[in-house]
Amino acid sequence: MMEIRPVYLDYNATTPVAPEVADTIEPWLREHFGNPSSSHIYGKRAKEAVEQARGEVAALIGAKPEEIVFTGCATEANNLAIQGVARALAGTKKHLITSAIEHPSVMQPFLKLREEGWEVTILPVDRSGRVNPMAVERAIRPDTALVSIMHANNEVGTIQPIAEIAQITRQKGILLHTDAAQSAGKIPVHVYKLGADLLTLAGHKFYAPKGVGALYVRTGTALSPLQVGANHEHGLRPGTENVPFIVGLGAAAKLARKRLPKAQIYLRTLRDQLHALLQAEIPRLTLNGHAETRLPNTLNVSFPGMSGHELLEAVAQDLAASTGSACHSGDHAVSGVLGAMKVNAVRASGAVRLSVGIYATTADIDRAARALITAWKQLHE
């Protein structure tokens, strides 16, 4: 008998590798094994592939190819951006700014730098999860080196006013980093329109493999490497390039750029269908995050009268989803993001994050909704 798998609605945790991407990667695993730093034909072929991928990633976000630095993941890119700026400006600056809803790969580098003597301002968010640009302006000091605010939140999907914040930081000569791991491939991400000096991408959030990411570094941005070695990636990230996965990242970027307009509409349609089905059957279901200014694929809702973990365990045969960030999947504590949004503990406990992707279908949405509604009613009796 054919196995009936649970509906996968955890695309914010990771996406499957697109078939087109896997097909592009395979020859670079089997045939084209050259080191991009080698001067012979094998190396030149690998180097050309890396540079072609660099161009595709740059095209996805409106950057120049030479402004793209390949990394092993978004966590590495975030660390390079934050700690790299701190190292480069340590002699003249001592203050940093971030928000209370950042991913751990952003928050932890800031906390580490605070232990090393940097002063860190952590900005609050409103009840929809948005940072007020005026709060950024008030927090800026003459010795501020960097502001880092995520582009879109991984738990509730709320999109931040990065372009407005950039107008403030640019006027004051302060660098701006944004973690766009969740937004790239789901909404338009254009570095010059956003005004970011540094921007992080994660391959496995837009149908490339895990283990590859990128950091956009605007030309002229002060940044010091965190590791030393050979002069790979403009001297910012030493180590032989992961050619197969970089090629895959380039293929995924090209795919995302081409299908973005239709994908946004499709994702929003599925998300809103799911929300409508749940609302129709579950009284007092509450949306977490901004009602409009959020990712088209993300639905974070609180189910009344029970914990989100309890509900997801009850539907595990039919649905794979999460209560929040995959980085906290083993932790049943209330989400720090919802806490920062001043969501009360009871409502936060009932939160579930449902994130759709391009391989989800309307039939999947119906099945997932039925499973959640049935389980909620049974557990709520």
PAFI-983791 format. One record per residue: residue in one letter; residue number from 0; chain; x, y, z of N, C-alpha, C in turn. Coordinates in pm, whole numbers, plus 50000, padded with zeros to 5 digits. Example, Ala and Ser with C-alpha at 12.3 -4.5 7.8 and 13.67 -1.06 7.14 Angstrom:
<rs>
R A 0 A 51319 49431 50780 51230 49550 50780 51320 49670 50780
R S 1 A 51285 49775 50708 51367 49894 50714 51290 50003 50787
</rs>
This chain:
<rs>
R M 0 A 50083 49880 50000 50000 50000 50000 50087 50125 50000
R M 1 A 50041 50228 49928 50117 50352 49921 50104 50430 50052
R E 2 A 50216 50476 50100 50217 50552 50225 50147 50686 50205
R I 3 A 50058 50722 50296 49993 50853 50292 50069 50943 50389
R R 4 A 50139 51038 50333 50223 51125 50416 50142 51242 50471
R P 5 A 50184 51295 50585 50120 51416 50637 50138 51532 50540
R V 6 A 50043 51620 50537 50056 51743 50459 50168 51827 50520
R Y 7 A 50257 51875 50438 50370 51953 50487 50336 52102 50480
R L 8 A 50322 52165 50595 50296 52309 50602 50397 52374 50697
R D 9 A 50524 52343 50674 50632 52399 50755 50742 52455 50665
R Y 10 A 50700 52522 50558 50794 52574 50459 50883 52685 50515
R N 11 A 50844 52747 50626 50933 52847 50686 51049 52783 50761
R A 12 A 51034 52654 50795 51144 52581 50858 51246 52539 50752
R T 13 A 51194 52482 50645 51279 52445 50531 51189 52408 50414
R T 14 A 51242 52418 50295 51169 52379 50175 51234 52255 50113
R P 15 A 51155 52175 50042 51217 52067 49966 51303 52126 49855
R V 16 A 51402 52051 49813 51484 52096 49700 51402 52082 49573
R A 17 A 51391 52190 49497 51315 52187 49372 51378 52085 49275
R P 18 A 51296 52006 49204 51352 51909 49109 51449 51972 49009
R E 19 A 51416 52092 48962 51503 52160 48867 51639 52191 48930
R V 20 A 51636 52223 49058 51761 52253 49129 51842 52125 49149
R A 21 A 51776 52018 49189 51846 51891 49207 51909 51843 49077
R D 22 A 51838 51859 48966 51892 51820 48836 52015 51902 48799
R T 23 A 52013 52030 48835 52127 52118 48805 52248 52079 48890
R I 24 A 52224 52037 49013 52333 52002 49104 52401 51872 49064
R E 25 A 52326 51774 49018 52378 51638 49002 52508 51628 48922
R P 26 A 52520 51694 48806 52647 51681 48732 52768 51732 48811
R W 27 A 52743 51826 48904 52853 51882 48982 52889 51793 49099
R L 28 A 52810 51692 49123 52844 51588 49219 52913 51470 49152
R R 29 A 52875 51441 49029 52921 51320 48961 53036 51344 48864
R E 30 A 53030 51454 48788 53126 51473 48678 53222 51588 48701
R H 31 A 53170 51704 48736 53252 51826 48741 53302 51848 48884
R F 32 A 53417 51792 48913 53467 51789 49051 53580 51886 49076
R G 33 A 53612 51971 48981 53730 52057 48992 53721 52159 49105
R N 34 A 53839 52199 49153 53851 52304 49253 53850 52439 49181
R P 35 A 53760 52532 49217 53752 52659 49145 53881 52741 49148
R S 36 A 53971 52709 49241 54097 52784 49248 54207 52723 49160
R S 37 A 54180 52608 49102 54279 52544 49014 54281 52612 48878
R S 38 A 54397 52616 48816 54412 52690 48690 54385 52605 48567
R H 39 A 54369 52472 48583 54344 52387 48467 54195 52386 48431
R I 40 A 54160 52310 48329 54024 52313 48274 53919 52271 48376
R Y 41 A 53952 52175 48463 53855 52131 48564 53823 52245 48661
R G 42 A 53929 52316 48701 53910 52428 48792 53839 52544 48725
R K 43 A 53875 52573 48600 53812 52684 48529 53662 52660 48511
R R 44 A 53627 52534 48481 53485 52501 48463 53409 52523 48595
R A 45 A 53469 52482 48706 53405 52501 48836 53395 52650 48870
R K 46 A 53501 52725 48840 53501 52868 48866 53391 52938 48787
R E 47 A 53376 52901 48662 53271 52960 48578 53132 52931 48636
R A 48 A 53113 52810 48686 52984 52773 48744 52954 52855 48870
R V 49 A 53055 52874 48954 53038 52955 49075 53002 53098 49038
R E 50 A 53071 53154 48938 53045 53292 48901 52908 53308 48834
R Q 51 A 52866 53207 48760 52733 53212 48701 52627 53212 48812
R A 52 A 52648 53129 48913 52555 53125 49027 52556 53258 49101
R R 53 A 52673 53317 49113 52683 53446 49181 52599 53551 49108
R G 54 A 52602 53545 48977 52522 53637 48897 52373 53615 48917
R E 55 A 52331 53489 48928 52188 53459 48948 52140 53505 49084
R V 56 A 52221 53483 49187 52183 53529 49321 52177 53681 49324
R A 57 A 52273 53746 49260 52272 53892 49253 52147 53943 49181
R A 58 A 52109 53876 49073 51991 53918 48996 51863 53906 49079
R L 59 A 51855 53805 49166 51736 53787 49249 51712 53906 49340
R I 60 A 51820 53967 49389 51805 54076 49486 51849 54212 49432
R G 61 A 51875 54220 49301 51910 54347 49241 52047 54399 49277
R A 62 A 52141 54308 49302 52277 54346 49341 52373 54327 49225
R K 63 A 52498 54366 49247 52605 54336 49152 52666 54201 49191
R P 64 A 52708 54121 49093 52764 53989 49126 52879 53996 49226
R E 65 A 52963 54098 49214 53079 54108 49303 53040 54144 49447
R E 66 A 52912 54175 49470 52866 54207 49605 52809 54085 49678
R I 67 A 52816 53967 49614 52762 53844 49673 52877 53761 49729
R V 68 A 52864 53723 49857 52961 53635 49923 52888 53507 49961
R F 69 A 52936 53394 49909 52873 53266 49942 52917 53219 50081
R T 70 A 52822 53164 50155 52849 53113 50289 52790 52972 50301
R G 71 A 52811 52911 50418 52758 52777 50439 52612 52776 50480
R C 72 A 52558 52892 50522 52419 52901 50567 52389 53046 50603
R A 73 A 52263 53073 50636 52225 53208 50677 52285 53245 50812
R T 74 A 52299 53147 50900 52360 53174 51031 52501 53227 51014
R E 75 A 52577 53166 50926 52713 53215 50901 52710 53355 50841
R A 76 A 52617 53377 50747 52606 53508 50684 52571 53615 50786
R N 77 A 52478 53585 50877 52441 53681 50981 52558 53711 51073
R N 78 A 52630 53608 51111 52747 53627 51197 52854 53709 51127
R L 79 A 52876 53682 51000 52976 53758 50924 52936 53904 50916
R A 80 A 52809 53930 50890 52762 54068 50879 52777 54143 51012
R I 81 A 52728 54083 51119 52723 54153 51248 52860 54162 51314
R Q 82 A 52924 54047 51329 53055 54048 51393 53161 54108 51302
R G 83 A 53143 54092 51171 53239 54149 51076 53239 54301 51079
R V 84 A 53120 54362 51088 53112 54508 51101 53171 54552 51235
R A 85 A 53138 54478 51342 53191 54514 51474 53342 54511 51475
R R 86 A 53403 54412 51414 53549 54405 51409 53607 54520 51328
R A 87 A 53540 54550 51216 53593 54654 51127 53585 54793 51189
R L 88 A 53483 54816 51275 53461 54950 51328 53489 54961 51478
R A 89 A 53549 54859 51535 53569 54854 51680 53652 54971 51733
R G 90 A 53739 55025 51653 53824 55133 51701 53753 55265 51717
R T 91 A 53640 55283 51647 53572 55412 51649 53428 55406 51698
R K 92 A 53367 55288 51699 53227 55273 51739 53215 55171 51853
R K 93 A 53103 55180 51928 53085 55084 52037 52938 55051 52064
R H 94 A 52847 55092 51972 52703 55075 51996 52637 55005 51876
R L 95 A 52543 54914 51906 52473 54836 51805 52323 54837 51835
R I 96 A 52242 54821 51730 52096 54822 51746 52036 54703 51674
R T 97 A 51943 54633 51739 51868 54525 51675 51727 54526 51733
R S 98 A 51646 54424 51699 51509 54419 51749 51488 54298 51837
R A 99 A 51376 54298 51909 51346 54192 52005 51295 54065 51940
R I 100 A 51271 54066 51808 51212 53948 51743 51307 53881 51643
R E 101 A 51435 53910 51656 51530 53853 51560 51549 53703 51579
R H 102 A 51590 53638 51472 51628 53496 51476 51751 53482 51567
R P 103 A 51767 53365 51632 51885 53346 51718 52017 53371 51648
R S 104 A 52024 53347 51518 52150 53367 51446 52185 53515 51431
R V 105 A 52091 53602 51462 52118 53746 51472 52132 53786 51618
R M 106 A 52039 53743 51700 52040 53786 51841 52164 53738 51915
R Q 107 A 52204 53614 51894 52318 53561 51969 52449 53633 51937
R P 108 A 52479 53666 51812 52600 53747 51788 52597 53881 51860
R F 109 A 52479 53944 51868 52470 54070 51941 52495 54050 52089
R L 110 A 52440 53945 52146 52462 53918 52288 52608 53886 52316
R K 111 A 52672 53815 52222 52814 53785 52236 52897 53914 52234
R L 112 A 52862 54003 52142 52934 54130 52133 52912 54215 52259
R R 113 A 52793 54204 52315 52767 54277 52440 52857 54227 52552
R E 114 A 52878 54096 52556 52970 54039 52656 53112 54089 52634
R E 115 A 53144 54123 52509 53279 54170 52476 53295 54320 52496
R G 116 A 53190 54387 52542 53202 54529 52573 53121 54623 52486
R W 117 A 53057 54572 52381 52973 54657 52299 52843 54688 52374
R E 118 A 52789 54805 52349 52656 54840 52401 52552 54807 52296
R V 119 A 52448 54733 52335 52348 54685 52240 52209 54734 52282
R T 120 A 52141 54801 52192 52002 54841 52214 51911 54743 52141
R I 121 A 51818 54681 52216 51722 54587 52158 51587 54656 52154
R L 122 A 51541 54686 52032 51418 54764 52016 51293 54678 52032
R P 123 A 51188 54733 52091 51061 54661 52101 50987 54664 51967
R V 124 A 50881 54584 51959 50793 54585 51842 50651 54612 51889
R D 125 A 50563 54650 51796 50423 54671 51833 50350 54538 51835
R R 126 A 50221 54541 51854 50143 54418 51870 50131 54337 51741
R S 127 A 50166 54398 51629 50167 54324 51502 50306 54271 51469
R G 128 A 50404 54306 51553 50540 54258 51532 50628 54349 51450
R R 129 A 50590 54476 51436 50668 54570 51354 50751 54665 51441
R V 130 A 50870 54694 51391 50958 54793 51453 50918 54931 51404
R N 131 A 50913 55027 51493 50882 55164 51456 51011 55233 51409
R P 132 A 51017 55280 51284 51139 55347 51237 51181 55464 51327
R M 133 A 51083 55531 51387 51118 55643 51476 51192 55594 51601
R A 134 A 51160 55470 51643 51233 55412 51755 51379 55386 51719
R V 135 A 51400 55348 51595 51537 55330 51546 51611 55463 51550
R E 136 A 51545 55567 51500 51608 55700 51497 51643 55748 51638
R R 137 A 51551 55726 51733 51577 55770 51871 51691 55692 51936
R A 138 A 51709 55567 51893 51812 55483 51954 51952 55510 51900
R I 139 A 51960 55570 51782 52090 55594 51719 52172 55695 51797
R R 140 A 52301 55663 51811 52396 55750 51880 52513 55781 51786
R P 141 A 52595 55878 51821 52711 55909 51737 52805 55790 51722
R D 142 A 52804 55699 51821 52896 55585 51816 52826 55455 51770
R T 143 A 52709 55466 51708 52639 55348 51657 52708 55297 51531
R A 144 A 52740 55170 51528 52808 55109 51413 52713 55043 51316
R L 145 A 52608 54978 51370 52523 54893 51287 52382 54886 51342
R V 146 A 52285 54886 51251 52146 54852 51283 52114 54724 51206
R S 147 A 52058 54624 51275 52020 54498 51210 51875 54465 51245
R I 148 A 51789 54472 51145 51646 54442 51161 51607 54343 51052
R M 149 A 51544 54233 51089 51506 54132 50989 51406 54189 50889
R H 150 A 51406 54132 50768 51313 54179 50666 51172 54127 50693
R A 151 A 51159 53999 50724 51030 53939 50754 51048 53836 50864
R N 152 A 50955 53835 50958 50969 53746 51072 50936 53602 51036
R N 153 A 51016 53510 51086 51002 53368 51054 50883 53302 51122
R E 154 A 50831 53361 51230 50721 53299 51304 50584 53354 51264
R V 155 A 50571 53486 51257 50441 53545 51227 50434 53606 51087
R G 156 A 50549 53619 51020 50550 53666 50882 50549 53816 50864
R T 157 A 50541 53892 50972 50533 54038 50963 50655 54095 50890
R I 158 A 50629 54183 50794 50735 54245 50714 50772 54380 50776
R Q 159 A 50900 54403 50791 50949 54524 50857 50968 54640 50757
R P 160 A 50955 54764 50804 50973 54881 50717 51120 54912 50692
R I 161 A 51188 54820 50625 51333 54834 50608 51370 54958 50527
R A 162 A 51295 54988 50421 51328 55105 50339 51319 55234 50421
R E 163 A 51220 55243 50510 51206 55361 50595 51321 55370 50695
R I 164 A 51357 55256 50750 51470 55254 50844 51599 55291 50773
R A 165 A 51613 55244 50648 51734 55273 50570 51751 55422 50543
R Q 166 A 51640 55493 50523 51649 55638 50503 51712 55706 50624
R I 167 A 51681 55654 50740 51735 55710 50865 51883 55676 50881
R T 168 A 51915 55547 50863 52055 55506 50882 52147 55568 50777
R R 169 A 52097 55578 50653 52181 55635 50546 52213 55781 50575
R Q 170 A 52114 55855 50620 52136 55997 50651 52239 56016 50762
R K 171 A 52245 55919 50852 52335 55930 50966 52466 55854 50946
R G 172 A 52483 55795 50828 52608 55726 50797 52629 55597 50874
R I 173 A 52519 55529 50906 52525 55405 50984 52490 55287 50895
R L 174 A 52561 55177 50911 52536 55059 50829 52407 54989 50873
R L 175 A 52337 54932 50772 52212 54860 50796 52221 54719 50740
R H 176 A 52195 54622 50827 52189 54480 50786 52045 54432 50801
R T 177 A 52000 54350 50706 51869 54287 50720 51879 54139 50686
R D 178 A 51821 54058 50772 51815 53913 50751 51693 53885 50665
R A 179 A 51716 53852 50538 51607 53828 50443 51590 53679 50416
R A 180 A 51632 53595 50509 51623 53451 50489 51480 53406 50462
R Q 181 A 51383 53466 50530 51244 53423 50511 51175 53492 50395
R S 182 A 51223 53606 50352 51150 53683 50251 51194 53653 50107
R A 183 A 51320 53623 50087 51370 53600 49951 51296 53483 49886
R G 184 A 51245 53504 49769 51171 53401 49697 51022 53403 49724
R K 185 A 50980 53479 49826 50837 53488 49859 50780 53625 49825
R I 186 A 50860 53729 49844 50823 53865 49808 50943 53929 49739
R P 187 A 50923 54039 49666 51037 54106 49604 51138 54152 49708
R V 188 A 51264 54124 49685 51373 54168 49772 51476 54236 49682
R H 189 A 51482 54368 49689 51574 54446 49605 51661 54532 49696
R V 190 A 51789 54504 49698 51876 54568 49798 51880 54720 49786
R Y 191 A 51872 54772 49664 51881 54917 49650 51750 54985 49688
R K 192 A 51637 54920 49660 51509 54974 49704 51495 54965 49856
R L 193 A 51547 54857 49914 51543 54844 50059 51643 54938 50126
R G 194 A 51755 54962 50059 51857 55049 50117 51953 54978 50211
R A 195 A 51953 54845 50207 52040 54769 50298 52185 54772 50251
R D 196 A 52276 54774 50348 52418 54763 50317 52463 54617 50321
R L 197 A 52394 54537 50400 52422 54394 50411 52288 54320 50417
R L 198 A 52280 54207 50348 52154 54132 50344 52184 53983 50337
R T 199 A 52113 53906 50419 52137 53762 50433 52035 53680 50357
R L 200 A 52084 53574 50290 51997 53479 50220 52025 53337 50270
R A 201 A 51920 53254 50271 51933 53113 50309 51881 53027 50195
R G 202 A 51967 52941 50141 51926 52860 50027 51806 52770 50055
R H 203 A 51804 52708 50172 51700 52608 50198 51565 52669 50230
R K 204 A 51555 52803 50226 51425 52868 50243 51359 52894 50108
R F 205 A 51434 52879 49998 51371 52896 49866 51415 52785 49768
R Y 206 A 51405 52662 49818 51411 52541 49735 51550 52505 49685
R A 207 A 51654 52554 49751 51791 52507 49732 51823 52413 49848
R P 208 A 51937 52346 49846 51970 52254 49958 52005 52330 50086
R K 209 A 52000 52259 50196 52055 52311 50321 52207 52313 50308
R G 210 A 52272 52402 50380 52417 52405 50377 52476 52504 50278
R V 211 A 52393 52598 50230 52446 52703 50143 52363 52829 50165
R G 212 A 52432 52942 50170 52367 53071 50187 52451 53179 50122
R A 213 A 52412 53303 50143 52487 53413 50083 52469 53540 50165
R L 214 A 52568 53625 50158 52560 53757 50219 52586 53861 50111
R Y 215 A 52491 53952 50096 52512 54069 50010 52590 54172 50091
R V 216 A 52698 54222 50031 52780 54325 50095 52793 54441 49997
R R 217 A 52725 54549 50027 52730 54666 49938 52875 54711 49919
R T 218 A 52912 54744 49797 53046 54790 49766 53088 54904 49859
R G 219 A 53204 54888 49921 53257 54991 50010 53220 54973 50156
R T 220 A 53141 54868 50187 53099 54845 50326 53216 54792 50409
R A 221 A 53236 54850 50526 53343 54805 50615 53307 54670 50676
R L 222 A 53387 54568 50648 53358 54433 50696 53488 54355 50709
R S 223 A 53508 54294 50825 53627 54213 50848 53589 54066 50850
R P 224 A 53673 53978 50796 53643 53834 50798 53647 53779 50941
R L 225 A 53573 53673 50964 53573 53608 51095 53672 53493 51099
R Q 226 A 53710 53442 50982 53805 53332 50971 53920 53375 50881
R V 227 A 54033 53311 50897 54148 53341 50811 54188 53216 50734
R G 228 A 54245 53238 50621 54285 53129 50533 54322 53187 50399
R A 229 A 54286 53118 50293 54312 53169 50159 54214 53281 50125
R N 230 A 54231 53340 50009 54158 53461 49972 54028 53432 49898
R H 231 A 53952 53330 49944 53826 53299 49877 53721 53406 49908
R E 232 A 53622 53415 49821 53506 53504 49842 53548 53645 49884
R H 233 A 53631 53705 49800 53677 53843 49822 53752 53858 49955
R G 234 A 53807 53748 50005 53881 53751 50130 53794 53752 50255
R L 235 A 53663 53734 50236 53571 53741 50350 53530 53605 50404
R R 236 A 53548 53500 50322 53504 53367 50366 53599 53262 50310
R P 237 A 53709 53233 50382 53807 53138 50330 53753 52996 50328
R G 238 A 53807 52916 50239 53767 52776 50227 53722 52745 50086
R T 239 A 53756 52626 50038 53716 52585 49904 53565 52589 49890
R E 240 A 53518 52650 49783 53375 52669 49764 53301 52536 49745
R N 241 A 53181 52529 49799 53093 52414 49784 53023 52426 49648
R V 242 A 53094 52388 49543 53048 52414 49408 52909 52356 49379
R P 243 A 52882 52230 49411 52749 52176 49378 52635 52256 49441
R F 244 A 52649 52291 49568 52540 52361 49635 52533 52507 49594
R I 245 A 52646 52568 49562 52645 52704 49509 52574 52706 49374
R V 246 A 52604 52608 49291 52533 52595 49163 52382 52579 49189
R G 247 A 52348 52499 49291 52208 52481 49326 52143 52609 49374
R L 248 A 52216 52688 49452 52164 52816 49500 52137 52909 49382
R G 249 A 52228 52909 49286 52207 52991 49167 52085 52948 49088
R A 250 A 52066 52816 49075 51949 52765 49004 51820 52800 49077
R A 251 A 51823 52791 49210 51705 52825 49289 51673 52974 49279
R A 252 A 51776 53057 49278 51757 53201 49266 51694 53237 49131
R K 253 A 51743 53172 49026 51686 53195 48892 51541 53152 48887
R L 254 A 51511 53037 48946 51375 52984 48949 51284 53078 49028
R A 255 A 51332 53125 49144 51252 53214 49228 51221 53345 49157
R R 256 A 51320 53398 49087 51300 53526 49017 51195 53514 48907
R K 257 A 51197 53401 48837 51104 53384 48726 50960 53360 48771
R R 258 A 50944 53288 48881 50807 53252 48919 50751 53338 49032
R L 259 A 50826 53438 49078 50784 53517 49194 50646 53581 49180
R P 260 A 50615 53649 49069 50483 53715 49062 50367 53618 49079
R K 261 A 50371 53505 49010 50262 53407 49023 50267 53336 49157
R A 262 A 50387 53310 49206 50402 53237 49333 50342 53316 49448
R Q 263 A 50362 53448 49449 50305 53530 49556 50153 53515 49562
R I 264 A 50091 53521 49447 49945 53509 49440 49900 53371 49485
R Y 265 A 49970 53268 49439 49934 53130 49473 49948 53105 49623
R L 266 A 50058 53149 49680 50082 53128 49823 49977 53201 49906
R R 267 A 49948 53324 49868 49848 53401 49943 49710 53336 49935
R T 268 A 49678 53282 49818 49549 53215 49801 49537 53095 49893
R L 269 A 49643 53012 49899 49641 52895 49987 49634 52937 50133
R R 270 A 49714 53035 50171 49716 53082 50309 49579 53132 50352
R D 271 A 49516 53213 50267 49386 53270 50302 49275 53166 50301
R Q 272 A 49288 53066 50212 49192 52955 50212 49198 52880 50345
R L 273 A 49318 52853 50391 49336 52783 50518 49280 52864 50634
R H 274 A 49309 52992 50635 49260 53079 50742 49107 53081 50744
R A 275 A 49046 53094 50627 48901 53100 50618 48836 52971 50669
R L 276 A 48892 52857 50633 48837 52729 50676 48845 52714 50827
R L 277 A 48956 52755 50885 48972 52745 51030 48880 52843 51103
R Q 278 A 48872 52964 51053 48786 53065 51115 48640 53023 51117
R A 279 A 48598 52956 51012 48457 52919 51000 48414 52817 51105
R E 280 A 48509 52739 51158 48475 52630 51249 48527 52648 51392
R I 281 A 48622 52739 51409 48685 52753 51541 48660 52894 51595
R P 282 A 48566 52907 51688 48540 53039 51747 48663 53090 51821
R R 283 A 48682 53220 51814 48790 53289 51886 48930 53251 51837
R L 284 A 48938 53194 51717 49070 53174 51655 49131 53312 51632
R T 285 A 49257 53330 51671 49318 53463 51667 49442 53466 51579
R L 286 A 49448 53564 51491 49564 53581 51404 49675 53650 51481
R N 287 A 49797 53600 51469 49915 53664 51526 49999 53723 51414
R G 288 A 50039 53849 51430 50115 53915 51325 50029 54016 51253
R H 289 A 50089 54087 51159 50019 54191 51086 49919 54128 50988
R A 290 A 49797 54182 50983 49692 54124 50898 49724 54136 50750
R E 291 A 49793 54242 50711 49821 54266 50568 49970 54260 50535
R T 292 A 50050 54330 50614 50193 54343 50583 50268 54224 50638
R R 293 A 50251 54111 50573 50317 53987 50615 50345 53901 50493
R L 294 A 50425 53798 50514 50459 53708 50404 50334 53642 50349
R P 295 A 50327 53622 50217 50206 53564 50158 50183 53418 50195
R N 296 A 50282 53353 50252 50270 53209 50281 50249 53178 50429
R T 297 A 50251 53279 50516 50260 53254 50660 50131 53285 50732
R L 298 A 50081 53185 50806 49962 53200 50889 49994 53152 51030
R N 299 A 50004 53246 51122 50027 53212 51263 49898 53244 51339
R V 300 A 49835 53140 51392 49707 53158 51461 49711 53088 51597
R S 301 A 49636 53144 51690 49624 53083 51823 49490 53013 51835
R F 302 A 49495 52884 51872 49376 52804 51894 49337 52816 52041
R P 303 A 49213 52854 52070 49172 52876 52209 49158 52745 52286
R G 304 A 49194 52750 52413 49166 52639 52502 49264 52525 52503
R M 305 A 49377 52539 52435 49476 52431 52436 49611 52482 52388
R S 306 A 49714 52401 52405 49847 52440 52358 49864 52400 52212
R G 307 A 49942 52477 52143 49971 52444 52003 50042 52311 51990
R H 308 A 50131 52280 52085 50203 52153 52082 50106 52035 52095
R E 309 A 50011 52050 52184 49912 51945 52204 49831 51921 52076
R L 310 A 49792 52029 52012 49713 52018 51889 49793 51953 51777
R L 311 A 49918 51995 51760 50000 51939 51652 50032 51791 51674
R E 312 A 50048 51753 51799 50068 51611 51829 49946 51530 51791
R A 313 A 49827 51587 51810 49703 51517 51779 49682 51499 51629
R V 314 A 49739 51587 51548 49719 51580 51402 49844 51532 51329
R A 315 A 49939 51476 51401 50070 51443 51343 50063 51349 51223
R Q 316 A 49961 51265 51216 49950 51173 51102 49901 51244 50977
R D 317 A 49839 51360 50994 49782 51432 50881 49854 51561 50846
R L 318 A 49928 51617 50941 49985 51749 50919 50121 51762 50986
R A 319 A 50217 51818 50913 50349 51853 50967 50359 52005 50968
R A 320 A 50356 52062 51088 50368 52207 51104 50444 52231 51234
R S 321 A 50450 52355 51279 50526 52385 51400 50457 52495 51478
R T 322 A 50503 52515 51600 50450 52625 51680 50532 52752 51662
R G 323 A 50646 52741 51601 50731 52858 51582 50857 52820 51510
R S 324 A 50966 52888 51543 51094 52865 51476 51142 52722 51496
R A 325 A 51193 52662 51390 51249 52527 51399 51369 52523 51494
R C 326 A 51433 52637 51514 51548 52644 51604 51508 52627 51750
R H 327 A 51375 52631 51776 51325 52611 51912 51227 52495 51919
R S 328 A 51233 52403 51821 51131 52299 51810 51126 52208 51932
R G 329 A 51236 52194 52004 51236 52109 52122 51200 52183 52250
R D 330 A 51173 52313 52236 51145 52397 52351 50997 52434 52353
R H 331 A 50923 52391 52454 50780 52416 52461 50746 52546 52532
R A 332 A 50845 52631 52556 50818 52760 52618 50745 52851 52520
R V 333 A 50679 52952 52573 50608 53047 52489 50708 53119 52398
R S 334 A 50670 53139 52274 50756 53204 52176 50802 53341 52222
R G 335 A 50933 53366 52209 50986 53496 52242 50935 53604 52150
R V 336 A 50906 53567 52025 50851 53663 51929 50714 53709 51975
R L 337 A 50627 53613 52012 50494 53650 52059 50501 53726 52191
R G 338 A 50596 53691 52275 50616 53765 52399 50653 53910 52372
R A 339 A 50741 53931 52274 50781 54067 52238 50664 54147 52181
R M 340 A 50567 54075 52120 50447 54139 52066 50341 54159 52172
R K 341 A 50373 54125 52297 50282 54140 52411 50157 54053 52397
R V 342 A 50173 53938 52333 50065 53840 52330 50064 53770 52465
R N 343 A 49946 53760 52528 49943 53700 52662 49979 53552 52657
R A 344 A 50018 53497 52771 50073 53362 52777 49975 53256 52731
R V 345 A 49847 53272 52764 49746 53172 52725 49731 53168 52573
R R 346 A 49718 53285 52513 49705 53291 52367 49833 53244 52299
R A 347 A 49946 53284 52352 50074 53243 52292 50093 53092 52299
R S 348 A 50046 53031 52406 50058 52886 52421 49981 52812 52312
R G 349 A 49872 52869 52265 49790 52804 52163 49832 52834 52021
R A 350 A 49945 52900 52003 49987 52942 51869 50043 52827 51786
R V 351 A 50007 52829 51659 50060 52734 51561 50100 52812 51436
R R 352 A 50218 52782 51383 50262 52846 51258 50237 52750 51144
R L 353 A 50158 52795 51047 50126 52717 50928 50183 52793 50809
R S 354 A 50285 52737 50747 50351 52806 50635 50343 52721 50510
R V 355 A 50281 52775 50407 50258 52702 50283 50372 52726 50184
R G 356 A 50379 52641 50083 50482 52653 49980 50427 52619 49844
R I 357 A 50511 52630 49744 50463 52616 49606 50419 52474 49573
R Y 358 A 50460 52375 49652 50419 52237 49624 50293 52197 49701
R A 359 A 50241 52286 49783 50114 52260 49851 50000 52278 49753
R T 360 A 49890 52206 49775 49774 52213 49686 49650 52251 49766
R T 361 A 49543 52285 49696 49419 52316 49765 49367 52193 49839
R A 362 A 49391 52074 49783 49351 51951 49853 49429 51935 49983
R D 363 A 49557 51971 49982 49637 51968 50103 49579 52062 50209
R I 364 A 49540 52179 50165 49485 52278 50257 49356 52227 50319
R D 365 A 49270 52168 50238 49145 52111 50290 49173 52002 50393
R R 366 A 49266 51913 50361 49298 51803 50452 49356 51856 50584
R A 367 A 49447 51953 50574 49508 52009 50694 49404 52079 50781
R A 368 A 49315 52155 50717 49211 52226 50792 49118 52128 50861
R R 369 A 49076 52024 50790 48986 51924 50850 49050 51858 50971
R A 370 A 49179 51825 50958 49250 51760 51068 49257 51851 51190
R L 371 A 49290 51978 51168 49302 52072 51279 49166 52098 51346
R I 372 A 49065 52115 51265 48931 52142 51319 48880 52022 51399
R T 373 A 48895 51902 51343 48849 51781 51411 48922 51762 51543
R A 374 A 49055 51777 51540 49134 51758 51662 49100 51863 51767
R W 375 A 49084 51987 51723 49051 52094 51819 48918 52066 51887
R K 376 A 48819 52024 51809 48687 51998 51867 48692 51880 51965
R Q 377 A 48769 51779 51930 48780 51661 52018 48852 51697 52147
R L 378 A 48959 51771 52136 49038 51808 52254 48969 51914 52338
R H 379 A 48883 51991 52274 48819 52103 52340 48694 52061 52418
R E 380 A 48643 51940 52390 48521 51893 52456 48542 51874 52606
</rs>
